[in-house]
């Protein structure tokens, strides 16, 4: 009973503020205020306020919320453990079989054969530093 009275008073006050706002030629703000102030009145008329008040003071309802919370925690914790382990048994078995089968067994073999690299000449001094760069550029045709 008290909750319905409070919601009705809030709605009446909001409509009064909306009327004053409309008088000041701020019609968009007044319409928005009227919409917000009609929400508590609609909740009272549909019976939602009675249901919420009965639920808030009901130990059975709070026990039900506790059971729902425990259920949610179980779901979340089992999902976390499943992800940490790497999925279900079927998924792990499929992953193991996929690891043993290579897509291209010869892919790891070098395609150019053994490297033919000329032996590096010993460095004589600072003027010889660019010879390596010149050799690389000549090798690539630059």
Helices and strands as residue ranges (DSSP letters): H 2-23, H 27-46, H 48-56, H 59-85, H 89-100, G 105-108, G 126-128, H 129-139
